[in-house]
Amino acid sequence: MVKITDVARHAGVSPSTVSYALSGKRPISEETRRRIEDSIRELGYRPHAGARALASSRSNVLALVVPLRTGIHVPVVMQFAVSVVTAARRHDHDVLLLTQEEGEDGLRRVADTALVDALIVMDVQLHDGRLPLLRRLDRPSVLIGFPAEPDGLTCIDLDFGAAGELCVEHLAGLGHRVVGLVGSPPEVYVRETGFAQRVVRGFTTAADRNGIASSVHPCEADPAAARQVAERLLRERPALTGVVVHNEPVLEPLIDAFEALGLRVPQDLSVTAICPDELAGRVRVPVTSVAIPAAEVGTGAVELLMRKLDGTPVPRATLLPPRLTVRASTRPR
Protein backbone atom coordinates (compact mmCIF):
# COMPACT_ATOMS: atom_id res chain seq x y z
CA MET A 1 0.00 0.00 0.00
CA VAL A 2 1.37 3.40 -1.02
CA LYS A 3 1.91 5.70 1.98
CA ILE A 4 2.07 9.47 2.28
CA THR A 5 5.84 9.18 2.86
CA ASP A 6 6.17 7.45 -0.53
CA VAL A 7 4.36 10.33 -2.21
CA ALA A 8 6.57 12.85 -0.39
CA ARG A 9 9.76 11.06 -1.45
CA HIS A 10 8.58 10.79 -5.07
CA ALA A 11 7.61 14.49 -5.22
CA GLY A 12 10.73 15.66 -3.39
CA VAL A 13 8.84 17.30 -0.52
CA SER A 14 8.19 16.59 3.14
CA PRO A 15 5.24 14.42 4.29
CA SER A 16 3.74 17.48 6.00
CA THR A 17 3.70 19.35 2.68
CA VAL A 18 1.77 16.47 1.09
CA SER A 19 -0.65 16.62 4.01
CA TYR A 20 -1.14 20.35 3.52
CA ALA A 21 -1.80 19.79 -0.19
CA LEU A 22 -4.49 17.26 0.66
CA SER A 23 -6.16 19.18 3.46
CA GLY A 24 -5.75 22.72 2.15
CA LYS A 25 -4.93 23.89 5.68
CA ARG A 26 -1.82 25.83 4.57
CA PRO A 27 -0.98 27.51 1.27
CA ILE A 28 1.63 25.86 -0.95
CA SER A 29 2.92 26.93 -4.34
CA GLU A 30 1.07 25.85 -7.47
CA GLU A 31 4.22 24.14 -8.78
CA THR A 32 4.58 22.07 -5.58
CA ARG A 33 0.89 21.17 -5.58
CA ARG A 34 1.09 20.02 -9.19
CA ARG A 35 4.15 17.90 -8.43
CA ILE A 36 2.37 16.26 -5.50
CA GLU A 37 -0.75 15.59 -7.59
CA ASP A 38 1.38 14.03 -10.33
CA SER A 39 3.06 11.76 -7.77
CA ILE A 40 -0.31 10.76 -6.29
CA ARG A 41 -1.60 9.78 -9.73
CA GLU A 42 1.58 7.97 -10.74
CA LEU A 43 1.85 5.99 -7.49
CA GLY A 44 -1.90 5.33 -7.17
CA TYR A 45 -2.06 6.81 -3.66
CA ARG A 46 -5.49 6.93 -1.97
CA PRO A 47 -5.75 9.41 0.91
CA HIS A 48 -7.32 7.98 4.06
CA ALA A 49 -10.76 9.12 5.16
CA GLY A 50 -9.43 11.65 7.65
CA ALA A 51 -7.42 13.52 5.04
CA ARG A 52 -10.34 13.56 2.62
CA ALA A 53 -12.63 14.85 5.34
CA LEU A 54 -10.27 17.69 6.16
CA ALA A 55 -10.13 18.67 2.52
CA SER A 56 -13.90 18.58 1.98
CA SER A 57 -15.26 19.62 5.41
CA ARG A 58 -17.16 16.34 5.39
CA SER A 59 -16.87 13.27 7.59
CA ASN A 60 -17.19 10.89 4.60
CA VAL A 61 -19.48 8.76 6.75
CA LEU A 62 -23.09 7.77 6.07
CA ALA A 63 -25.48 6.67 8.79
CA LEU A 64 -27.56 3.55 8.13
CA VAL A 65 -30.52 3.65 10.52
CA VAL A 66 -32.04 0.19 10.83
CA PRO A 67 -33.74 -0.44 14.19
CA LEU A 68 -33.73 -4.18 14.87
CA ARG A 69 -37.33 -4.40 16.03
CA THR A 70 -39.20 -7.59 16.82
CA GLY A 71 -40.56 -9.34 13.75
CA ILE A 72 -37.71 -8.22 11.52
CA HIS A 73 -35.88 -10.98 9.63
CA VAL A 74 -32.30 -9.94 10.35
CA PRO A 75 -30.57 -11.96 7.55
CA VAL A 76 -32.51 -10.04 4.91
CA VAL A 77 -31.87 -6.72 6.65
CA MET A 78 -28.15 -7.50 6.64
CA GLN A 79 -28.27 -8.05 2.87
CA PHE A 80 -29.43 -4.46 2.53
CA ALA A 81 -26.74 -3.30 4.98
CA VAL A 82 -23.96 -5.08 3.10
CA SER A 83 -25.07 -3.55 -0.19
CA VAL A 84 -25.09 -0.07 1.38
CA VAL A 85 -21.60 -0.54 2.84
CA THR A 86 -20.23 -1.91 -0.44
CA ALA A 87 -21.68 0.93 -2.50
CA ALA A 88 -20.49 3.54 0.02
CA ARG A 89 -16.93 2.23 -0.16
CA ARG A 90 -16.96 2.75 -3.93
CA HIS A 91 -17.52 6.43 -3.10
CA ASP A 92 -14.80 6.41 -0.40
CA HIS A 93 -17.39 6.63 2.38
CA ASP A 94 -17.75 4.56 5.52
CA VAL A 95 -21.05 3.56 7.13
CA LEU A 96 -22.16 4.03 10.73
CA LEU A 97 -24.76 1.37 11.57
CA LEU A 98 -27.45 2.45 14.06
CA THR A 99 -29.63 -0.42 15.29
CA GLN A 100 -31.24 0.94 18.48
CA GLU A 101 -34.95 1.68 18.34
CA GLU A 102 -34.61 5.32 19.39
CA GLY A 103 -36.92 6.96 16.87
CA GLU A 104 -36.50 10.71 16.44
CA ASP A 105 -34.15 10.99 19.43
CA GLY A 106 -31.61 8.69 17.84
CA LEU A 107 -31.69 10.60 14.57
CA ARG A 108 -31.29 13.92 16.35
CA ARG A 109 -28.36 12.64 18.41
CA VAL A 110 -26.47 11.72 15.24
CA ALA A 111 -27.57 14.73 13.21
CA ASP A 112 -26.52 17.19 15.93
CA THR A 113 -22.90 16.05 15.63
CA ALA A 114 -20.43 16.04 12.77
CA LEU A 115 -20.36 12.25 12.74
CA VAL A 116 -22.19 11.75 9.44
CA ASP A 117 -22.83 13.61 6.22
CA ALA A 118 -26.13 11.94 5.33
CA LEU A 119 -28.56 9.22 6.42
CA ILE A 120 -30.20 6.11 4.99
CA VAL A 121 -33.28 5.07 6.97
CA MET A 122 -34.83 1.59 6.89
CA ASP A 123 -37.89 -0.15 8.35
CA VAL A 124 -40.11 2.75 7.36
CA GLN A 125 -43.64 2.78 8.77
CA LEU A 126 -46.68 4.30 7.10
CA HIS A 127 -46.91 6.96 9.82
CA ASP A 128 -43.28 6.99 10.90
CA GLY A 129 -42.47 9.30 13.82
CA ARG A 130 -39.04 10.05 12.34
CA LEU A 131 -40.37 11.75 9.23
CA PRO A 132 -40.91 15.32 10.54
CA LEU A 133 -37.29 15.49 11.69
CA LEU A 134 -35.98 14.03 8.43
CA ARG A 135 -37.84 16.74 6.53
CA ARG A 136 -36.24 19.44 8.70
CA LEU A 137 -32.66 18.16 8.80
CA ASP A 138 -29.92 20.21 7.19
CA ARG A 139 -28.32 17.08 5.74
CA PRO A 140 -29.66 14.76 3.05
CA SER A 141 -31.45 11.49 3.69
CA VAL A 142 -32.87 8.59 1.70
CA LEU A 143 -35.53 6.17 2.92
CA ILE A 144 -35.48 2.51 1.97
CA GLY A 145 -39.24 2.16 2.08
CA PHE A 146 -42.25 4.40 1.59
CA PRO A 147 -44.42 6.09 4.22
CA ALA A 148 -48.07 6.88 3.57
CA GLU A 149 -47.16 10.47 2.65
CA PRO A 150 -43.67 10.67 1.12
CA ASP A 151 -43.85 14.40 0.24
CA GLY A 152 -40.54 16.15 0.90
CA LEU A 153 -38.62 12.86 1.17
CA THR A 154 -36.48 10.72 -1.12
CA CYS A 155 -37.56 7.06 -1.11
CA ILE A 156 -36.49 3.86 -2.86
CA ASP A 157 -37.74 0.29 -2.55
CA LEU A 158 -39.11 -2.74 -4.32
CA ASP A 159 -42.69 -2.11 -5.41
CA PHE A 160 -44.11 -4.46 -2.78
CA GLY A 161 -47.69 -3.74 -3.79
CA ALA A 162 -46.95 -4.85 -7.34
CA ALA A 163 -45.06 -7.86 -5.93
CA GLY A 164 -48.16 -9.00 -4.04
CA GLU A 165 -50.25 -8.53 -7.18
CA LEU A 166 -47.77 -10.43 -9.34
CA CYS A 167 -47.86 -13.49 -7.07
CA VAL A 168 -51.67 -13.61 -7.22
CA GLU A 169 -51.74 -13.03 -10.97
CA HIS A 170 -49.37 -15.98 -11.41
CA LEU A 171 -51.66 -18.23 -9.35
CA ALA A 172 -54.76 -16.92 -11.14
CA GLY A 173 -53.16 -17.67 -14.49
CA LEU A 174 -52.72 -21.28 -13.36
CA GLY A 175 -56.42 -21.53 -12.54
CA HIS A 176 -56.34 -21.20 -8.75
CA ARG A 177 -59.53 -19.74 -7.29
CA VAL A 178 -58.92 -19.88 -3.51
CA VAL A 179 -55.66 -18.41 -2.17
CA GLY A 180 -54.17 -17.28 1.12
CA LEU A 181 -51.41 -14.89 2.13
CA VAL A 182 -49.16 -16.02 4.97
CA GLY A 183 -47.70 -12.71 6.00
CA SER A 184 -45.22 -11.11 8.35
CA PRO A 185 -45.40 -11.47 12.15
CA PRO A 186 -48.37 -9.65 13.74
CA GLU A 187 -46.24 -6.91 15.32
CA VAL A 188 -45.04 -5.84 11.87
CA TYR A 189 -48.63 -5.03 10.91
CA VAL A 190 -49.34 -3.40 14.27
CA ARG A 191 -46.44 -1.00 13.60
CA GLU A 192 -47.86 -0.37 10.11
CA THR A 193 -44.56 -1.21 8.45
CA GLY A 194 -44.86 0.06 4.91
CA PHE A 195 -43.64 -2.89 2.85
CA ALA A 196 -45.84 -5.43 4.71
CA GLN A 197 -48.94 -3.27 4.35
CA ARG A 198 -48.33 -2.83 0.63
CA VAL A 199 -47.98 -6.59 0.05
CA VAL A 200 -51.38 -7.11 1.69
CA ARG A 201 -52.92 -4.35 -0.42
CA GLY A 202 -51.47 -5.74 -3.65
CA PHE A 203 -52.51 -9.30 -2.76
CA THR A 204 -56.12 -8.39 -1.98
CA THR A 205 -56.41 -6.02 -4.97
CA ALA A 206 -55.31 -8.73 -7.42
CA ALA A 207 -57.49 -11.37 -5.76
CA ASP A 208 -60.57 -9.13 -5.97
CA ARG A 209 -59.79 -8.20 -9.57
CA ASN A 210 -59.67 -11.88 -10.55
CA GLY A 211 -62.70 -12.89 -8.51
CA ILE A 212 -60.58 -15.12 -6.26
CA ALA A 213 -61.51 -15.97 -2.68
CA SER A 214 -58.66 -14.83 -0.43
CA SER A 215 -57.61 -14.33 3.17
CA VAL A 216 -54.61 -12.83 4.98
CA HIS A 217 -52.90 -14.51 7.93
CA PRO A 218 -50.03 -12.91 9.89
CA CYS A 219 -47.61 -15.54 11.17
CA GLU A 220 -44.95 -15.58 13.86
CA ALA A 221 -41.53 -16.55 12.54
CA ASP A 222 -41.31 -20.11 13.88
CA PRO A 223 -42.32 -23.62 12.71
CA ALA A 224 -45.03 -24.07 15.35
CA ALA A 225 -46.76 -20.90 14.18
CA ALA A 226 -46.46 -22.07 10.57
CA ARG A 227 -48.26 -25.30 11.48
CA GLN A 228 -51.04 -23.36 13.24
CA VAL A 229 -51.53 -21.02 10.28
CA ALA A 230 -51.63 -23.96 7.84
CA GLU A 231 -54.31 -25.64 9.96
CA ARG A 232 -56.33 -22.44 10.22
CA LEU A 233 -56.12 -21.78 6.47
CA LEU A 234 -57.43 -25.25 5.63
CA ARG A 235 -60.13 -25.00 8.26
CA GLU A 236 -61.32 -21.64 6.93
CA ARG A 237 -60.62 -22.34 3.25
CA PRO A 238 -60.99 -26.10 2.63
CA ALA A 239 -60.84 -25.51 -1.15
CA LEU A 240 -57.44 -23.74 -0.81
CA THR A 241 -55.05 -24.47 -3.71
CA GLY A 242 -52.70 -21.46 -3.70
CA VAL A 243 -50.58 -19.70 -1.07
CA VAL A 244 -48.40 -16.57 -1.14
CA VAL A 245 -45.74 -16.42 1.59
CA HIS A 246 -44.20 -13.14 2.76
CA ASN A 247 -42.30 -14.42 5.78
CA GLU A 248 -38.88 -15.91 5.05
CA PRO A 249 -38.32 -17.99 8.23
CA VAL A 250 -41.54 -19.99 7.79
CA LEU A 251 -41.30 -20.71 4.05
CA GLU A 252 -40.02 -24.29 4.32
CA PRO A 253 -41.78 -25.08 7.65
CA LEU A 254 -45.03 -24.03 5.99
CA ILE A 255 -44.52 -26.40 3.08
CA ASP A 256 -43.75 -29.18 5.58
CA ALA A 257 -46.89 -28.31 7.57
CA PHE A 258 -49.18 -28.44 4.54
CA GLU A 259 -47.71 -31.74 3.45
CA ALA A 260 -48.21 -33.16 6.96
CA LEU A 261 -51.86 -32.11 6.59
CA GLY A 262 -52.17 -34.00 3.31
CA LEU A 263 -51.44 -31.28 0.71
CA ARG A 264 -48.42 -31.96 -1.49
CA VAL A 265 -46.55 -29.06 -3.12
CA PRO A 266 -47.14 -28.51 -6.01
CA GLN A 267 -49.49 -31.41 -6.80
CA ASP A 268 -52.24 -30.23 -4.41
CA LEU A 269 -51.06 -26.76 -3.42
CA SER A 270 -49.13 -24.12 -5.36
CA VAL A 271 -46.84 -21.89 -3.28
CA THR A 272 -45.31 -18.55 -4.24
CA ALA A 273 -43.17 -16.28 -2.07
CA ILE A 274 -41.68 -12.82 -1.82
CA CYS A 275 -38.15 -13.51 -0.61
CA PRO A 276 -34.47 -13.51 -1.66
CA ASP A 277 -33.74 -15.72 -4.67
CA GLU A 278 -31.17 -17.78 -2.79
CA LEU A 279 -33.74 -18.78 -0.16
CA ALA A 280 -36.39 -19.67 -2.74
CA GLY A 281 -33.90 -21.81 -4.64
CA ARG A 282 -32.63 -23.87 -1.71
CA VAL A 283 -35.99 -24.94 -0.26
CA ARG A 284 -36.71 -28.69 -0.59
CA VAL A 285 -39.28 -27.80 -3.25
CA PRO A 286 -37.76 -24.75 -5.03
CA VAL A 287 -40.30 -21.96 -4.71
CA THR A 288 -41.69 -19.68 -7.41
CA SER A 289 -40.87 -16.25 -6.05
CA VAL A 290 -40.57 -12.51 -6.44
CA ALA A 291 -37.00 -11.57 -5.55
CA ILE A 292 -36.15 -8.99 -2.91
CA PRO A 293 -33.47 -6.93 -4.72
CA ALA A 294 -31.45 -5.94 -1.63
CA ALA A 295 -28.27 -5.21 -3.59
CA GLU A 296 -30.06 -3.02 -6.13
CA VAL A 297 -32.04 -1.12 -3.49
CA GLY A 298 -29.04 -0.56 -1.18
CA THR A 299 -26.82 0.58 -4.04
CA GLY A 300 -29.57 2.82 -5.36
CA ALA A 301 -30.01 4.46 -1.96
CA VAL A 302 -26.29 5.28 -1.78
CA GLU A 303 -26.23 6.64 -5.34
CA LEU A 304 -29.19 8.90 -4.54
CA LEU A 305 -27.39 10.19 -1.43
CA MET A 306 -24.17 10.88 -3.32
CA ARG A 307 -26.10 12.93 -5.87
CA LYS A 308 -27.88 14.84 -3.12
CA LEU A 309 -24.56 15.55 -1.38
CA ASP A 310 -23.28 16.96 -4.68
CA GLY A 311 -26.36 19.16 -5.03
CA THR A 312 -27.75 17.21 -8.00
CA PRO A 313 -31.55 16.86 -8.26
CA VAL A 314 -32.85 13.31 -7.69
CA PRO A 315 -36.23 11.64 -8.18
CA ARG A 316 -38.38 11.70 -5.06
CA ALA A 317 -39.66 8.15 -5.57
CA THR A 318 -37.85 5.14 -7.02
CA LEU A 319 -39.95 1.96 -7.17
CA LEU A 320 -38.21 -1.12 -8.54
CA PRO A 321 -40.57 -3.37 -10.53
CA PRO A 322 -40.98 -6.92 -9.19
CA ARG A 323 -39.44 -9.88 -11.01
CA LEU A 324 -41.04 -13.32 -10.65
CA THR A 325 -39.05 -16.51 -11.22
CA VAL A 326 -41.07 -19.68 -11.83
CA ARG A 327 -39.78 -22.75 -10.02
CA ALA A 328 -41.11 -26.17 -9.01
CA SER A 329 -43.66 -25.07 -6.38
CA THR A 330 -46.44 -23.94 -8.73
CA ARG A 331 -48.43 -25.76 -11.37
CA PRO A 332 -51.88 -25.53 -13.00
CA ARG A 333 -54.78 -26.31 -10.71
C-alpha positions, 0 to 999 in steps of 0.5 A, a space after each residue: 500500500 502506497 503511503 504518504 511518505 512514498 508520495 513525499 519522497 517521489 515528489 521531493 517534498 516533506 510528508 507534512 507538505 503532502 498533508 497540507 496539499 491534501 487538506 488545504 490547511 496551509 498555502 503551498 505553491 502551485 508548482 509544488 501542488 502540481 508535483 504532488 498531484 502528479 506523484 499521487 496519480 503515478 503511485 496510485 495513492 489513496 488518501 485515508 478518510 481523515 485527510 479527505 474529510 479535512 479537505 472537503 469539510 465532510 466526515 465521509 461517513 453515512 449513517 444507516 438507521 435500521 432499528 432491529 425491532 421484533 418481527 424483523 428478519 435480520 438476515 434479509 436486513 443484513 443483505 441491505 446493509 452489506 449492499 449499502 456498505 459496499 456501494 459507500 466504499 466505492 464512493 470512499 465513504 464509511 457507514 455508521 450502523 445504528 440499530 437501536 430503536 430510538 426513533 427521532 431521538 436517535 436521529 437527532 443525536 447523530 444529526 446534531 454532531 459532525 459524525 455523518 454527512 447523510 442518512 439512509 433510513 430503513 424499516 419505514 412505517 406508514 406513519 413513521 415518527 421520524 419523518 418530521 425530523 428528516 424533513 427538517 434536517 440540514 443534511 440529506 437522507 434517503 428512505 429505503 421504504 415508503 411512508 403513507 405520505 412521502 412528500 418532501 422525502 427521497 424514497 427507494 424500494 421494491 414495489 411491494 404492492 406490485 409484488 403481491 399482485 404479481 404473485 396472485 396473478 401468477 396463481 390466477 393464471 394457473 387456474 387457482 380460485 382460492 388463495 391465502 397470504 401467509 404474511 409477516 409477524 403480527 407486530 409488523 402489521 401493528 407498527 404499520 410497516 410500509 412494505 408489509 402493508 403494501 404486500 397485503 394491499 397488492 394481494 387483496 387487490 389482485 385477488 378481488 380483480 380476478 374474482 378469487 376468494 382470499 384471506 390474509 394470515 399474519 404468522 410468527 416466525 417459527 415452525 409451530 406458528 407455521 403449522 397453526 396457520 396452515 391448519 387455520 387456512 385449511 379449516 377456513 378455506 378447505 378448497 385452498 389451492 394457492 398460497 403466497 408467503 411473505 415471511 422468510 423464516 416460515 417458508 419451508 416449515 409451511 410447506 412441511 406443515 401443509 404436506 403433513 396435513 395432506 397437501 403436497 406441493 405442487 401437486 395439491 397446493 401451489 406456493 409462491 413467495 416474496 423472498 431472496 432468490 437464494 432462499 427460494 432456490 434452496 428450499 426442498 421444493 424450489 419456490 416460485 418467487 418474487 426476488 427482494 433486490 437488496 443489492 439493487 435497493 441498497 446501491 440505489 439508496 447510496 447513489 441517490 445520497 451521493 447525488 444529493 450531497 453533490 447538489 444534484 436533483 434526484 427523483 423523489 420516488 424510485 420503485 423497482 418493478 418486481 421480477 417473478 421466477 417460476 420454479 417447481 412449487 407452482 403448477 396448474 390447478 
